[in-house]
Every structure is written in C-alpha cells, then in structure tokens.
Amino acid sequence: MSEHFDDPSGNKVLVVDGDEIVLNALKEQLPPLGFHPTVVNSATLAKEHLTTEVFAVVIIDGNLGGEGMGLLEQAKEAQPDCSRIMLASGISVEEMSRVLESGLIYRYLTKPWMGNDLQVALVNAAERYRMIKENEALQNRNMQLSEQMATGGGGEEVEGSSSVGSEGLAFEAINRMLYTFHPNLGNTALRAEAVCKTVTEVMELTPEESRTLTLAAQTHDIGLMNTEVGAVRRWMRDPEKCSEEEMEVIKLHPEIASDILLALDEDAFAAVAKTVKHHHENWDGTGYPDKLKGQTIPKLSRLLAPVIFYCNQNAADVQLIKYMETELADHIFDPDAVRALVKAVPLTRMPRGEREILLIELKAGMELARPIFNTNNMKLLDAGKKLEDRHINKVHSINRMTPINPLCLVYC
C-alpha cells in the first residue's frame, strides 16, 4: 500500500460465489496476502454488503444461478471505483468479449484459475483501487490549496501537499498503474520514453527540457485511467467504434493527466503537466483540448505527439515513417518534430511493441509476447512462439472444452 494513502477499505474484498469450496478456499488464502475477505454465497447477501460497506475489490461468480451479470452491474453502480473480477466457466469467447468491452469488469479468470493468477489479479486490482483513491485525495488537496490561494490564505500548508514522495516513487507507481489498467498503455509509455530520450539528444535539448519530455512520455495517458476500460479498448482499436459520449470523455484525458501531475507536485511537474495537456493538439489547429495551432503549441508537446503516434502503431518502421512524412507532417504534426523522430528512431534501442488482443483474433504469423496456459496451468504455447494455423486451431479446440483466458499479448 502507498505510504501516502491510508484507506481502511483498501484491503477489503467481497467474494460472491455459490460454491462453498471456492468460498472456503478464498477465506483461507486471502488473509495471508494482507486482504480482509467477506464471503457470501448469494446475490441478496452481496447487495446488503455493497450498500453498507466499501470494498477495494469485488470477486463475483459470473454465473451465480443466472444472477452474476446483474450483480456485476449493481456492484459497478454502487461502488464504481472498486475493481471487479469475474470468476466463471462455460462462458463463450463472444460473451466474454462483450463483457470486457463494456467495462463491467476489471479482469476475468476461469474456474479453476491457473496457478497464482488470482493472487496476481487481486494484488493489481487492489493497487488500481488505491491509486484511484489516492488520485482523488491528491486532487482534493490541490483544490484546497487553490482555494487558499484564491482567498489569500496561502500561509498554512495543507497536510501532505508539499510533495508526494520522491519523483521516482511517484512515477514508478504511475507506470505500474498504466500496465495494470491496460498493457498497451504501459508498453506505449515505455517505448515513447525510449524514443524521447533519443529525441532530446537529436534536438540538443537542455537537461530540464530533456527531463520534462521523458517524464511526459511516461505519463501522457494516465488520464485514461479515469475512463471505462471498455471505452479505452474500443478507442485504441478503432475510435469510430466509440459513441459520441465516450469520445467526449476520452478527449478529457490530457487535461485529467495534467491535473494529476499538478496535484502530485505543482512546482516539480508544472512543465510536464503543460506538455502532457497539449500532446493531442494538431499542427493545423484541429486537435484538443484548446485547438492550438502551429507554434502556439508548446514545443515539447509538438515533439511528443509524433513519438506517441509512432509508438502506438503496428506498421513496419519504413512504411509508417513514410506515411507520417507525406500525410501527417504539416497537418497533424510539426514537420520539424517529424524530422526529429525520423533521426531518432534508428538510434533508439526500443523495447518491442506489445498489444493485447482477444483469443479469437489470433492469426498465423503473430508472435506471442506472453505464454498461453490452460486451466490446469499447463503451458499450451510459449512466449516467443511464431504462430501457425495448427497452433491456433489447437488453442481454439482446447478453449471449446475448457475456457481459456480470452485475452493474450502479442508482439506488434
């Protein structure tokens, strides 16, 4: 648990399952991990606890006599910040895809779960909840400071507001949260940081500018963690699949990220916050949030924007760079920033790109970034495996008999 956050609900877990064996097992396994479980065997009892207690994590049997999905929706409505994990068996990949994209659950695990999968999912889920609550507390403290300054009462410092730990600890937590929320965001941040470090050398930036640009690369998407993960998944796959309401929320993420950074430490991260806030502005003035144009866009935001676009794509380097030079420079991106990217990419030792896809989207030629296991913790395919049709057919055949986690990671 973060040393700057003390919430008694941060280690409380509600477990709802009709199987007494599962309930007894979790009742014994969770306390040694630092969690305080409340276990119930019906939706009725679960609803009572959801209205009288606050939980960091809610684990629900997706079946539960036909009430599992409804209870997940009620848990989301009653306690939107809690991390919801669904345990289930016999659910089709198509149904699971729908549930994941809806943002109804944080993670899905098959029954019986594999090895320490539940433990890992639970720890990450609790960390997600703690970060959400910590960010809320930080923003509240920042609002108190703003009110003090507005009324001239700036002499008294709000407890815990001067600096939230060291810079390294703060950004380590943010990076961990990005990976936990969605692996693609964490991987993009890692790749963007590597490219930006080279850009700082190519552009001969000052030490302070270099620090600002690399920290902005790490944190540019943290505002998305306030958005439903289902909407973020749709946006990353194809923005046109998002509703107008979802896009309005998603377009707030640069400003939310900026507010989070300023809440962490306004003095230390003011330049980083400014860079992050404007990384979606377009050279021709069609971007957001402020529709800035040309040189009015902050210099470091202009450098960051094409780096992020490059690190988010799956196309081959040469094709992508050519497209950015001919189609996007002088329209979406600052031409000088694109030229800096072109110089930096060959000089950068960049982590391999990873992306999260559905099991049903596996295709021949893809390379696994993580192994695929069955429910007995037997490795079906190893990381680094270059997929052939026979491998994919094998996975789908096993999945029809015993459901496999429908999400997997492949290299771009």
N, C-alpha and C positions, 0 to 999 in steps of 0.2 A: 504493500500500500504506500502511496505517496506520503512523504514526510510532511507535506503541506496540506494534507486533506484528512480530516477526521470525521467520518460519517459512519454511525453505527450500522446503517443499512448496507454498507459496502461489502460485507461478507455474508449477508443473509441470502439464502437460496430457497426458493419454493419448488418442491418436486411434486408433480402430479402424475400418477401412473396407476392403472388398475391392477398391475402385477405386484403382489406383496413381496415377491422375491427381489424385484428391482428396488422397491422402496426400502427394504431392509438392507440391501447391499449399499445403497447410497447413504443411508442413515449412518452406516458404519464407516464408509470410505471418505466422506466429506470433512468431518471434523479434523482429522489429522492434516488436512490440506489448509486448515485455517478458516473453514466455512461453517456457518451455523444453519443446518438444513431444517426446514419444516416440511414434513412429508404427509401427503394426503392421497386418498385413493378415489376421489370423485371430484367432478367439476363443481358441485354445490359447495363442498368444503373449501375448494380453492378460491371460489368467488368471495367467500367470507373473509379469508386471509388477505385477498387482494384489496379489500375495502378497509381493512383495519391495520395492515402492516405495510411497510415499504421494503421491497426486495431489490437486490442488485441483479439477480439472475432468476429467471423462471424456467424450469425444465418441464415440458409437458409431453405426455404421450400423444402423438398425433392422431391416434385412433380413439382411445378412451370411450369406447362404446358409441362412437359416432359424434362425440361432443368435443373432440380435441381441437378441431379447427375453430369452432366457435369460441372455445375458451382462449385460444391464442389471440383472437381478435379482441376479446374482452380484456385480456391482460395488456394488450397494446394500448387500448383506450384508457384503462385505469391507471397504468404506470408506463407511459410512453418511453421513459428513459431506461427502463430495465432491459437487459439483454435476454431475448427469448430463444431458447434452444428446444428444438423438437426432436423427440425420440420416436422412431416409427419403423415399421416393417411392412412390406407388401404394398407400398405406395409406388405408383408408376413414375417413371422419369418425367413424363409430361406434367403430371400433377405437381411433382416436386419443383419443376422448373417454374410453374405458375406461382407457387408459394414463395420461392426465393425472390422472384422478380417483384412480387407485391410488397416486399419489405416487411412482411409479417413476422419473419424470424431472422435471428442473427446467424444461427448455424443449424445444420441438420445432421443428425447422427443416426445410423441404422442400429437396430436391436438384433442381436447383441453388438455392442460397439467394439471397435478394434483396439486392442492394447490400451494405451493411455490416451486415446483420442478424446474421451470425455473429460479427463483431467485437463488436457491442453485447452480444449474448447472452453471449459469452465473458468480457468485462470484468465484467458484472454477476454472472455465475456465480462468478468468482474472488473478487469482493467479498463475495458471500454466504458463501463458504467462509472467507474471512479473518475476517469478523465472527463466525461460529460459533466459530472457534478463539480469537479474541480474547475473546469472552464466557466461554469455558471457562477461559482464563488468568486473567481478572478474578475469576471465581468461586473459582478455586483460591487466588488471593492473598487473597481475602476470608476463605476458610476458614482460611488460615494466620493471619490477623490474629485471627480469633475464637478459635483455639486458643491463641494467645499471651495473649490477654486472659483466657481461662479458667484458664490456668496461672500468671497473674500476671507473664508475661514481656513486658509491653507496652512496654518501653523501647526495643527495637530495631525500627526500621521495616522492613517488607518492601519490597524494591526495587520502585518503580513503583506503590505502593499509595496514596500520599498523595493524589494527584489525577490522574485520567486525562485530561490535557489540559484545555483550556478547555471551559466549558459549551457554547459554540456549536459547537465541533468535535464534541463527543460527540453532541449531538442532531442535528446535520447528518448524521452517519453513521447514526444510528438511523432517521431519516426516509428516507434513501436505501435502507436495507435493507428497510424496510416496503414501499416501492414495488416493489423488486426481487422480494421474496418473493411479493407479490400486490398488483396495482394497487388493488384495492378497499380494502385496509387503509390504504395510503398516502393515498388520496383521503379516506377517512373521517377519518383523523387531521388532515388539512389543514382539512376542514370543521368538525370538532369544535373545533379550535383557534380558528377564527374566531368561532364561536358563544360559546365560553367567554370570549373577550376581552370580548364584549358583556355576558355574564352578570356578569362581575366589576364592570362599571360599574353595571348594574341593581341588584346586591346591595350596592354600595358596599363591596367587599372591600378589605382592606388591601393595600399593594403586595406583601407577602410571600405573602399568600393568592392574589393575582392571578397571581403568578409560578408558584406551585405548581399552580394549576388549569390554566393554559395548558400547562405542561410535561407534566402528567398527560394532557391531551387528546392531545398529540403521541405519547405513549409507551404508552398504555394497552394496546395489543395486541402489544407487542414479544415477549411471552411465547409468542405463537402461532408464532413463527419456530422454535421447538423442536419443533413438531408437523409431521407429514407434510402437505404442501401439499394432497394429495388429500382428506384428512380435513377440513382447513380449508375447502376449496371446498364440500364437502358440508354442513358446518355453516352456512356463510354462506347457502347456497341453501335448505336445509331441515334443521334439526337432527335431525328424525326419521329421516333417511336415514343418520345416523351410528350405528355399533354402540355398545353399552354401553362397550366398552373405549375406543373413540375419544372418547366423551364424557367419560370419566374423565380422559383425558389433556388434553383441551381445557379442562376445568374447572380444571386446574392453572395455566393461563396467567396469571391475575392474580398469583399468588404467584411464578411464574418471573420475570415482569416486575419485580416488586418486588425480587427478589434481584439482578437485573441492575443495576437503578438503584443499589441499595446498594453493589454491587461497584464501580460507576463512581466513586462518592464518597459515602460514608455520611453525612458531615456535610452536604454540599450538597444531597443528594437524599432525605433521610430523609422529609420531609413529602410529596414527590412519590410516593415508594415506598408510603407508607401510603395515599395517595389512590387510587393505581392498584390496590393489593392488594384494596381493598374496593369497586371500581366495579361488581361483579356481585352485591353484597348487595341484597336486596329489602326494601322498607319493612315487609312483613309477616313477615320472618324466613325466607323460603323460598329465599333466594339462597345464594351461595357466595363465599369458601371457609369462612367461620366462622358462617354463618347468623345474622348480626347483625340486629337488629330496631329500627325506628324511630330514635329519637335516639341510640342506641348506635352507629349507622353514622356514621363520620366525616363532618363537614359537607361537605367538598369532594367526597367520594365521592358523597354524595347529590346534589350539584349536577351532577356529571359524568355520572352514569348516564342521566338522560333526554336529555342532549345527544347522547350516543353513540347511543342508540336512534333518536333523530330523524335523525341524520346517516346512519344505516345504511339507512333505509327509502327506498322508491321512490314512496311515495304522495304525492299533492298535499298541500301545506302545510296547507291548511284542514282537510281530511279527517283528516290524521294528528294534528294538534294536538287536534282534537275527540275523536278516539279516545283519545289519551293523557289528556286531561282527564276523560273519562267512564269509561273502562275500566281505566286503569293507575294513575292518581293514587290514593293512599291504599291501594294494594295492592302494586304493584311499585315505584312511585316516591314519594318525599316530595312531598306536594301543594304545598308551598312551592317546591320545586325545579322542578316542572312550571310553576307560575305564573311563575317567573323566566325559564324557557325561552320561554314564550308572549310575554313582554315583549321578550325579546332577539331573537327571530327576525326581526321586521320591521325591526329596527335594524341587522341584520348584513348586511354585503356579503360574501356567502358564495360560495366557488368552486362551480362547477357539479358536481353529483354524477356520478361515472363508475362503471361497473361492467363487469367482464369477463364475457363470455358466449361460448358456442360459436357457431360459424358457423351451425349448424343451428337455433339459437334466434332468429335474426334475424326480425323481424316488421315489417310495414308500420307506419309512424308513428314508429319508432325513429330517433334521430339519432346518427350516428357521432361518437365523440369522437376517433378516430384514423382515418387513411386505411386502405383495404384495397388491397393490391398483389397482382399475380400473381407467378409465379416469375421473370419477366423484368424485375422491378422496374417494371412499368407500373402506374400508379395506376388501379385499377378504380373506386373510389368515394372521394371526398374527405371529409376531416373536416368535420363540419357538415351533411353530406348528410342530408336527411329522407327516409327510405327509403320506397319504394313497392314494390308487388309485382313490378314489372318489374325493379327494381334487384336484388332478392333472387333472382329467377329467373336473372338474368344471372350473379350470383356463383356460384350452385349449378351452373349449366351449365358455367362455366369450371372449377369445382372438380372436376367429374366427369372432365374431360380432363386437367387438371394440378392436383394438390392445392394448396390454399391453406392457410396457417396457420389451424387451426381455431378459434383464439381471437381475439376482437376486443373493442374497447372502445366502449361506447355511453354516451350521457348518460342519467342517470336521468330 
